[in-house]
Amino acid sequence: MSRVRLSAVVLVLFAGSVAVAKDRPRQYAYRPVSISFVPGLSTNGLESRFVSSAFSLNIIGGSIGRVRGAELGGVFNIDEDEVLGYQAAGVFNTVDGGFGGVQQAGVFSIVGGSFGGVQQAAVINVVGNGFDGTQMAGVVNVVGGSFTGAQIAGVANVVGDGFTGAQLSGVVNVAGERMSGAQLAGVVNVADEFSGAQIGLVNIAGESHGLQLGLVNIAEKADVPIGLVSIVENGMFHVNAWATEFAPVNVGIKTGSNTIYNVFMVGWQPDGESTRLYGGLGIGGHIPLNRFFVDIDLLSHGVWTGPDWFPEGGSDLLSSLRLTGGWQVTDMLAITAGPTLNVWVSEREDGSSVPFYDAPLYQWHGSEHVRIWPGLTMGLQLL
C-alpha cells in the first residue's frame, strides 16, 4: 500500500474515532465533595471535567464536569455538563449543558442547554435552549428557545421562540415568535404571534389574539386593542363626516380592529365672534350585521370659543355617548344616524348656548357648570 493510501486510511480512522468519541456519553468519576481555589488548583486536579460531585465549593472559582447537589463559588462557577440542584456565585455561573433547580449570581448566569427552575441574577440571565420556571434579573433576561413560566426584569425580557407565561419588565418585553400569557412593561411590549394580554405604553404584535392595553397599540391583526391610538393593518380605517345639534360640521377617522376602534375628530359651530371649535378623541365598539352595523362609542371634546380662544382660569369639556346605526349603501359608503347623550362641564359658561335647542335633562350651576341633554348625529362614512 502506498504512503498516500496509508495516510488516507489513517486519517479516515482518526476522524471516525473522533466522531464516535463525541457521540459517546462522557464517563464521570464520582467524588462526593470537590474543592477548588481556581481552575486547575483543586482536589480534582486537571481531571475536573470528568468529575461528578454532590457538593462543589469554589473559593475563587472552579471548573467541573457536572454537579448533582449544590455548588457555591466565591466569584464564579463553570460547569461543562449539567447542574441539578442549587448553584450560587458572587459574580457569574456558566453551564454548558442543562440546569434544573435554583441558580443565583451577583452579575450573570448563562445556561447553554435547557433550564428548569429559578434563575436569578443582578444583571443578566441567558438560557440557550428551552426554559421552564422563573427568570429574575435587574436588567435583562434572554431565552433562545421556548419558555414556560415567568420572566421578571427591570429593563428587558427577551424570548427567541415560543413563550407561555408572563413577562414583566420596567422597560421592554420581546417575544420573538409565539406567545401565550401576559406581557406587562413600563414602556414597550413586542410579540410576533400573541395570545393573552399586552399591557404597556406601546404594544406591538404581528398577530394579537386577546387584549392590547396601552397608549399606542400596533398590530397586523388584533382582537381587542384599547388605547389612545390603535393601528391595525388588517383592521378598520374609516373616514367620517357628520352633523350634530351642537356642531353642524364634524370630520374624523375611526381606526383599530374590526371590533374595537379609536375616534379622532374636529368640529365647527359657526356663531360669529362666538364661533366654537371642537377637537376630540374617543373609543368605541363595532357590531357588524351584514350590510348594517351598530357602533357604540364615547367621545370627549375640548372646546375653544372665539374671540378669546385660550382664556386663563377655565376650560370647557363636552363628552358624548353615541349609539350609531349604519347602512352600507355601497362597498365604499355608508349612511349613519343615531341618538346621543351629551354632558357639558365648564368653569366659565353654563352651556345653554351650546346646543341649538334648549332641552336639558339636567343642569347645575356652582363652581362648575354642568349640563346634560339628548342629541342626534347624522352623517356619512367612507369604508
C-alpha positions in Angstrom: 0.0 0.0 0.0 1.4 3.4 -0.9 2.2 6.0 1.6 -0.6 8.2 0.2 -3.2 5.5 0.6 -1.9 4.6 4.1 -2.2 8.2 5.2 -5.7 8.4 3.9 -6.8 5.3 5.7 -5.2 6.6 9.0 -7.0 9.9 8.5 -10.4 8.3 8.0 -9.9 6.0 11.0 -8.9 9.0 13.2 -11.9 11.1 12.0 -14.2 8.2 12.7 -12.8 7.7 16.2 -13.3 11.4 17.0 -16.9 11.3 15.8 -17.6 8.2 17.9 -15.9 9.8 20.9 -18.1 12.9 20.5 -21.3 10.8 20.4 -20.3 8.6 23.3 -21.6 9.8 26.7 -18.8 11.2 28.9 -17.8 8.8 31.7 -17.6 10.5 35.1 -15.7 9.7 38.2 -17.9 10.3 41.2 -16.5 12.3 44.1 -18.9 13.4 46.8 -17.1 16.7 47.5 -14.9 18.8 45.3 -13.0 21.9 46.4 -11.3 24.3 44.1 -9.3 27.5 44.7 -9.1 28.3 41.0 -9.5 26.1 37.9 -6.7 23.5 37.9 -5.8 24.1 41.6 -8.4 21.8 43.1 -9.0 18.4 44.7 -9.7 17.1 41.2 -6.5 18.4 39.6 -6.6 18.5 35.8 -9.3 15.8 35.6 -12.1 18.1 36.9 -14.0 17.9 33.6 -14.5 14.2 34.1 -15.7 14.5 37.7 -19.3 14.5 39.0 -19.9 15.8 42.5 -22.7 16.2 45.0 -21.1 19.3 46.5 -18.7 21.6 44.8 -17.0 24.5 46.7 -15.0 27.1 44.7 -13.1 29.5 46.9 -12.5 31.9 44.0 -13.7 29.9 41.1 -13.8 26.4 39.7 -14.5 24.2 36.7 -16.1 20.7 36.9 -17.9 18.2 34.7 -21.2 18.2 36.4 -22.9 18.8 39.8 -25.9 17.0 41.2 -26.5 18.6 44.5 -25.1 22.1 45.3 -22.3 24.3 44.0 -21.0 27.5 45.6 -18.5 29.9 44.1 -16.9 33.0 45.7 -16.5 34.6 42.2 -17.6 32.0 39.5 -18.7 28.5 38.7 -18.0 26.8 35.4 -19.7 23.5 34.6 -19.1 21.7 31.3 -22.2 19.5 31.5 -25.4 19.7 33.6 -26.2 21.0 37.1 -29.1 19.6 39.1 -29.8 21.3 42.4 -28.5 24.7 43.7 -25.8 26.9 42.2 -24.7 30.3 43.5 -21.8 32.6 42.7 -20.6 36.0 43.7 -20.2 37.1 40.0 -21.3 34.5 37.4 -22.3 31.0 36.6 -21.9 29.2 33.3 -23.3 25.8 32.5 -22.7 24.3 29.0 -25.5 21.7 29.4 -28.9 21.7 31.1 -29.8 23.1 34.5 -32.5 22.1 36.9 -33.1 23.8 40.3 -32.1 27.3 41.5 -29.3 29.4 40.0 -28.2 32.6 41.6 -25.4 35.0 40.6 -24.3 38.5 41.6 -23.9 39.6 38.0 -25.0 37.0 35.4 -25.8 33.4 34.7 -25.6 31.5 31.4 -27.0 28.1 30.6 -26.2 26.6 27.2 -28.9 23.9 27.3 -32.4 23.7 28.7 -33.4 25.1 32.1 -36.0 24.1 34.7 -36.4 26.0 37.9 -35.4 29.6 39.1 -32.7 31.7 37.6 -31.8 34.9 39.4 -29.0 37.4 38.7 -28.5 41.1 39.4 -27.8 42.0 35.7 -28.4 39.2 33.1 -29.8 35.7 32.7 -29.2 33.8 29.5 -30.6 30.4 28.5 -29.6 28.9 25.1 -32.4 26.4 24.8 -35.8 25.8 26.5 -36.7 27.3 29.8 -39.3 26.1 32.3 -39.6 28.2 35.5 -38.8 31.8 36.6 -36.1 34.2 35.4 -35.4 37.3 37.5 -32.8 40.0 36.7 -32.2 43.7 37.3 -31.5 44.3 33.6 -32.0 41.5 31.1 -33.4 38.0 30.7 -32.7 36.2 27.5 -34.0 32.8 26.3 -33.0 31.4 22.9 -35.6 28.7 22.7 -39.1 28.1 24.2 -40.1 29.4 27.6 -42.7 28.4 30.1 -43.1 30.4 33.3 -42.3 34.0 34.3 -39.7 36.5 33.3 -39.1 39.5 35.6 -36.6 42.2 34.7 -36.0 45.9 35.5 -35.2 46.7 31.9 -35.8 43.9 29.3 -37.1 40.3 28.8 -36.3 38.6 25.5 -37.5 35.2 24.2 -36.4 34.0 20.8 -39.0 31.2 20.3 -42.3 30.2 21.9 -43.4 31.7 25.2 -46.0 30.6 27.7 -46.5 32.5 30.9 -45.8 36.1 32.0 -43.2 38.7 31.0 -42.8 41.6 33.5 -40.3 44.4 32.8 -39.9 48.1 33.7 -38.9 48.9 30.1 -39.1 46.2 27.3 -40.6 42.7 26.7 -39.8 40.9 23.5 -41.2 37.5 22.4 -39.8 36.5 19.0 -42.4 34.0 17.8 -45.5 32.6 19.6 -46.5 33.9 23.0 -49.4 32.8 25.3 -49.9 34.7 28.5 -49.2 38.3 29.6 -46.7 40.9 28.7 -46.5 43.8 31.2 -44.0 46.6 30.5 -43.5 50.1 31.6 -42.7 51.1 28.0 -42.8 48.6 25.2 -44.1 45.1 24.6 -43.2 43.3 21.3 -44.5 39.9 20.2 -44.9 38.1 16.8 -47.9 35.9 17.4 -49.6 36.7 20.7 -52.5 35.2 22.7 -53.3 36.8 26.0 -52.8 40.4 27.2 -50.2 43.1 26.4 -50.1 46.0 28.8 -47.7 48.8 28.3 -47.2 52.3 26.9 -46.6 50.8 23.5 -47.8 47.4 22.4 -46.6 45.8 19.1 -47.7 42.5 17.8 -47.8 40.7 14.4 -51.0 38.9 15.2 -52.7 39.6 18.6 -55.5 37.3 19.9 -56.6 39.0 23.1 -56.1 42.3 24.8 -53.7 45.2 23.9 -53.9 47.9 26.5 -51.7 51.0 26.2 -51.3 54.5 24.8 -50.3 53.1 21.4 -51.2 49.7 20.0 -49.8 48.4 16.7 -50.6 45.1 15.1 -51.1 43.4 11.7 -54.2 41.7 13.2 -55.8 42.3 16.6 -58.9 41.4 18.6 -59.2 44.0 21.3 -56.8 47.0 21.1 -57.7 49.6 23.7 -55.6 52.8 23.9 -55.2 56.4 22.7 -54.0 55.2 19.3 -54.6 51.7 17.8 -53.3 50.9 14.3 -54.2 47.5 12.9 -53.0 46.7 9.4 -55.9 44.3 8.7 -58.4 46.2 10.7 -60.6 49.3 10.5 -59.8 52.6 8.9 -62.9 54.8 8.1 -63.3 58.5 7.3 -66.5 60.0 8.7 -68.4 63.3 8.3 -71.4 64.1 10.4 -73.6 66.8 11.9 -75.0 67.2 15.5 -77.2 69.7 17.3 -74.1 71.5 18.6 -71.7 71.3 15.6 -73.1 71.1 12.0 -69.7 70.2 10.6 -67.6 67.3 12.0 -64.9 65.2 10.4 -62.9 62.4 11.8 -61.4 58.9 11.4 -62.0 55.6 13.0 -59.0 53.3 13.3 -58.5 50.0 15.1 -59.6 46.4 14.9 -62.8 45.1 13.3 -64.5 45.2 16.8 -62.7 48.0 18.8 -61.8 51.3 17.4 -60.5 54.8 18.3 -62.0 58.0 17.0 -60.2 61.3 16.3 -62.3 64.3 15.2 -62.6 68.0 14.8 -65.8 70.0 14.7 -67.0 73.5 13.9 -70.0 75.5 15.3 -70.3 78.9 13.5 -71.7 81.7 15.6 -70.0 85.0 14.6 -67.5 86.1 17.3 -68.7 83.2 19.5 -67.7 80.5 16.9 -66.7 77.3 18.6 -64.1 74.7 17.6 -64.1 71.1 18.9 -61.3 68.7 19.0 -61.9 65.2 20.4 -61.0 61.6 20.7 -62.8 58.5 21.9 -63.1 54.8 21.9 -65.9 52.5 20.7 -67.1 49.1 19.7 -68.3 47.9 16.3 -71.1 45.3 15.8 -71.4 44.1 12.1 -74.9 43.0 10.9 -74.4 42.1 7.2 -74.9 45.4 5.4 -76.0 47.1 8.6 -73.8 47.8 11.6 -74.1 49.4 15.1 -71.3 51.5 16.7 -71.3 52.5 20.4 -68.6 55.0 21.4 -67.7 57.7 23.9 -66.2 60.9 22.7 -64.5 63.6 24.7 -64.2 67.1 23.1 -62.1 70.0 24.1 -64.0 73.2 23.2 -62.5 76.6 22.2 -64.7 79.6 21.8 -63.7 82.8 19.9 -62.6 85.5 20.0 -60.7 84.6 23.2 -59.7 81.1 22.2 -57.4 80.3 25.1 -58.7 82.1 28.2 -56.9 81.8 31.6 -58.5 80.2 34.5 -61.1 78.0 32.8 -61.7 75.1 30.5 -64.7 73.7 28.6 -65.2 70.0 28.1 -68.0 68.2 26.2 -68.5 64.4 26.3 -70.9 62.4 24.1 -72.1 58.9 24.3 -73.2 57.8 20.8 -75.3 54.9 19.6 -75.0 55.0 15.8 -76.6 52.7 13.3 -75.2 52.4 9.8 -76.4 51.1 6.5 -73.8 50.2 3.9 -75.1 51.7 0.7 -72.2 50.6 -1.4 -68.9 48.8 -0.7 -67.3 52.2 0.0 -70.1 54.3 1.5 -72.5 54.0 4.5 -75.2 56.3 5.9 -75.1 56.7 9.7 -77.5 58.1 12.3 -78.4 57.7 15.9 -79.1 59.2 19.3 -76.5 60.7 21.7 -76.3 61.7 25.3 -74.1 64.8 25.9 -72.5 66.2 29.1 -71.1 69.8 29.2 -68.7 70.7 32.0 -67.3 74.3 32.2 -65.8 76.7 34.7 -66.8 79.7 32.6 -70.3 79.3 31.0 -73.4 77.3 31.6 -73.6 75.7 28.2 -77.1 76.8 27.4 -75.9 78.3 24.0 -74.0 75.1 23.0 -76.9 73.0 21.6 -79.2 74.7 19.0 -82.2 73.9 21.1 -82.9 74.2 24.9 -83.9 70.8 26.1 -81.7 69.9 29.1 -82.2 66.7 31.1 -80.1 68.2 34.0 -78.3 71.4 34.7 -76.4 72.6 37.7 -74.6 75.9 38.4 -71.9 76.0 41.0 -68.1 76.4 40.8 -68.6 74.4 37.6 -71.5 74.4 35.2 -72.9 71.0 34.3 -75.5 70.5 31.6 -76.8 67.2 30.2 -79.1 66.9 27.1 -80.1 64.3 24.5 -79.0 64.8 20.9 -78.8 63.3 17.4 -76.0 62.6 15.0 -76.3 62.0 11.2 -73.6 61.5 8.6 -71.7 59.5 6.1 -68.9 57.0 6.5 -66.3 56.1 3.8 -65.4 52.4 4.3 
